[in-house]
Amino acid sequence: MPTEMLQIVNEEGKSDSKLDPDLPQSELHKLYRTMVYTRAFDNRMIAMQRQGRMSFYAPCVGEEAAHIGSAYALKPEDWLFPQYREQGAMILRGISLEQLVSSLLGNRNDANKGRSFANAWGDRSLNIVHSSAPVGTQIPLAVGAAMAAKLRGDKTVTLAYFGDGATSSGYFHVALNFASVFKAPTIFFCKNNQYAVSVPIHRQLASKNVAVKAAAYGMEGVQVDGNDILAVYCVTKEAEERARSGGGPTLIEAITYRMGAHSTADDPTRYRRQEEVESWKKKDPIKRFRLYLENRGLWGEKEESDLWTEAENMVSEAVRRAEAAPLPTVESMFEDVYKEMSPALKEQLQDALTSRESR
């Protein structure tokens, strides 16, 4: 069981060469680009919500290394079960910026057709299950999908993302127990960002940490520096290999920090001190990874400036296209319920159309 947090790259961007995965330069750049794109997207979406151009947004500022590094460790055929703060994992997997903005706006190009809450991203073609608002419900679903794959005889791995607050839900405990008993090829990835909305971690659990909970269920547990993208990648890769080879599930606790508000409906100044926020800003995962690249001679000021300009321009273009798209049709509310629309739904649709025309 975990006794200390695994770290490869420290806050000065210096690495333990014995643990460094030594990824190719092109892959290191890919990871960093995804982190910057995610931060640029976050910044713009927060601004748009404040301008009244969308109703709600849940940012992931400060958590980029945790979900991008873990998603990178999986194969394209593996399934992700996100919560609502994995924007970078979505971008890494191939969901376009325009798709993300469309979901937030609920326009006609939204995969959910405007039916779900904001940040409920997903894409079946990319093996990403759409998230939902209830806390922790995706955890047992990931186990079910993993067991289905195991019964079919394929080597698919599933990964469930959740926050520290979800470890207090029944979904968490049921899923871990079942997965361990039947050796489901599932990775349980807890992004411990120190707060479940306003509830601090010390009020959430009495155990030493989240990772030690794995012992009660007879599975592997590990705690990792969630702001160190290479450490996150390494522990997730090890968990992925264990799951795929039949070794069963792993519980990963990534220690990170939600540097912004829980959502645009939240005021974090009511429950945490600014001094705490400032201390965590010094551990910014993007700054740390940039220093690592610079220390290795793989990055410079021009590359940094060019990347941020590119990312901000791409986000702006995605916003322009998404805002120009029309809203979903009235008919779309009645689609996808059954393969063929039932008589009752047809009647309700006609009532809705008649009501619209009479206004």
Number of C-alpha atoms within 10 A of each C-alpha: 13 18 11 10 15 20 21 21 24 18 17 15 19 17 18 11 10 8 14 14 13 11 10 9 13 10 12 15 16 13 20 23 19 21 28 22 23 26 24 21 26 20 16 15 23 17 14 16 15 14 10 9 13 17 15 20 24 21 26 25 24 22 31 29 32 33 29 26 27 27 25 21 18 22 13 14 14 18 23 28 26 28 25 23 27 25 30 28 25 25 18 21 19 12 19 14 22 21 22 26 26 28 26 25 24 25 23 18 20 23 20 20 19 21 15 18 19 23 23 22 29 22 17 10 10 16 16 23 21 20 24 18 14 9 19 26 21 26 28 22 17 28 30 19 19 28 22 14 17 19 10 10 9 11 16 23 30 31 29 24 26 26 23 26 23 22 19 14 13 12 17 19 18 13 22 27 16 16 27 21 13 13 21 30 32 34 29 27 24 25 26 27 23 19 21 17 17 16 14 16 17 12 10 17 14 9 10 10 17 25 24 21 19 22 13 10 16 16 21 21 21 22 25 27 23 32 31 30 29 27 27 30 24 22 20 27 19 13 29 27 16 19 23 20 12 13 17 23 32 31 25 29 29 32 24 24 23 23 19 16 18 19 16 17 11 13 14 18 11 8 12 14 10 11 9 10 16 11 10 17 15 12 18 21 30 22 17 22 26 20 21 20 18 15 15 13 9 15 16 13 9 8 11 14 10 10 16 16 12 16 19 18 13 17 22 17 14 20 22 13 13 24 17 11 15 11 16 17 12 12 12 14 15 15 15 9 10 9 7 9 14 12 9 9 16 14 12 13 19 13 12 14 13 11 10 10 8 6 5
